[in-house]
Amino acid sequence: MSDVHMLTGAYALDALRGRERAAVEAHCAGCPACLRECEEFRATAARLGMASTATPPAALKGRVLDIVRATPRQPPWRRRTSDLARRLRHHVAVRLPRRTLR
């Protein structure tokens, strides 16, 4: 069985079953620090869940889309070619004597 201290996060999210769950419960019954940690994990998970259900301001979508539209993009084939060309230039520069590059 894993170290009980490493299981408090999974326990707080109700992700443990059987022996592991029982071990964490038994440990937390006698360990106030681990009990507090489990409670804090549960509270954090609840806050994160609420944050994901919040509706963003209507203007936010428009601002994000404006930024996306204004961001210059290259087609994927061009990016791959650019990366390949950059690697080839580096490879050639490393392999060739300095006087050949001038």
C-alpha positions as CSV (number, residue, x, y, z in Angstrom):
1,M,0.0,0.0,0.0
2,S,1.2,3.5,-0.7
3,D,2.2,6.0,1.9
4,V,-1.0,7.4,3.4
5,H,0.3,10.9,3.3
6,M,0.6,10.6,-0.5
7,L,-3.1,9.6,-0.8
8,T,-4.8,12.6,0.9
9,G,-5.5,14.4,-2.3
10,A,-7.0,11.3,-3.9
11,Y,-9.0,10.7,-0.8
12,A,-10.4,14.3,-0.8
13,L,-11.6,13.8,-4.4
14,D,-13.3,10.5,-3.5
15,A,-10.9,8.6,-5.8
16,L,-9.9,5.9,-3.3
17,R,-11.6,2.6,-2.7
18,G,-11.2,-0.3,-0.3
19,R,-8.1,-0.7,1.8
20,E,-6.5,2.7,0.7
21,R,-9.6,4.6,1.6
22,A,-9.9,2.8,5.0
23,A,-6.2,3.5,5.6
24,V,-6.5,7.2,5.0
25,E,-9.6,7.4,7.2
26,A,-8.0,5.5,10.0
27,H,-4.9,7.7,9.8
28,C,-6.8,11.0,9.6
29,A,-8.8,9.9,12.7
30,G,-5.5,10.3,14.7
31,C,-3.7,12.9,12.7
32,P,-5.2,16.4,12.8
33,A,-2.6,17.7,10.2
34,C,-3.7,15.1,7.6
35,L,-7.4,15.7,8.4
36,R,-6.9,19.4,7.9
37,E,-5.1,18.7,4.6
38,C,-8.0,16.6,3.3
39,E,-10.4,19.3,4.2
40,E,-8.3,21.9,2.4
41,F,-8.1,19.7,-0.7
42,R,-11.9,19.3,-0.7
43,A,-12.4,23.1,-0.3
44,T,-9.9,23.8,-3.1
45,A,-11.6,21.2,-5.4
46,A,-15.0,22.8,-4.7
47,R,-13.7,26.3,-5.5
48,L,-12.1,25.1,-8.7
49,G,-15.4,23.5,-9.6
50,M,-17.3,26.7,-9.1
51,A,-14.7,28.7,-11.1
52,S,-15.3,26.5,-14.1
53,T,-19.0,27.2,-14.0
54,A,-18.7,31.0,-13.9
55,T,-19.8,32.7,-17.1
56,P,-17.1,35.1,-18.4
57,P,-18.1,38.7,-19.3
58,A,-19.7,39.0,-22.8
59,A,-17.0,41.4,-24.0
60,L,-14.2,38.9,-23.1
61,K,-15.0,36.7,-26.1
62,G,-14.9,39.6,-28.5
63,R,-11.5,40.8,-27.1
64,V,-10.0,37.3,-27.3
65,L,-11.3,36.8,-30.9
66,D,-9.9,40.3,-31.9
67,I,-6.5,39.2,-30.5
68,V,-6.6,35.9,-32.4
69,R,-7.5,37.7,-35.7
70,A,-4.7,40.2,-35.3
71,T,-2.1,37.5,-34.6
72,P,-0.1,36.7,-37.8
73,R,-0.2,33.1,-38.7
74,Q,1.6,30.9,-41.2
75,P,0.2,27.8,-42.7
76,P,1.3,24.6,-40.9
77,W,3.4,23.5,-43.9
78,R,5.3,26.8,-43.8
79,R,6.1,26.4,-40.1
80,R,7.4,22.9,-40.6
81,T,9.5,24.1,-43.5
82,S,10.9,27.0,-41.5
83,D,11.8,24.7,-38.6
84,L,13.4,22.2,-40.9
85,A,15.4,25.0,-42.7
86,R,16.6,26.4,-39.4
87,R,17.8,23.0,-38.2
88,L,19.5,22.3,-41.6
89,R,21.3,25.7,-41.5
90,H,22.5,24.9,-38.0
91,H,23.6,21.4,-39.0
92,V,25.5,22.7,-42.1
93,A,27.1,25.5,-40.1
94,V,28.3,23.0,-37.5
95,R,29.7,20.6,-40.1
96,L,31.4,22.9,-42.6
97,P,34.7,24.7,-42.0
98,R,34.2,28.4,-41.3
99,R,35.8,29.6,-44.5
100,T,33.2,27.7,-46.6
101,L,30.4,29.7,-45.1
102,R,31.6,33.1,-46.4
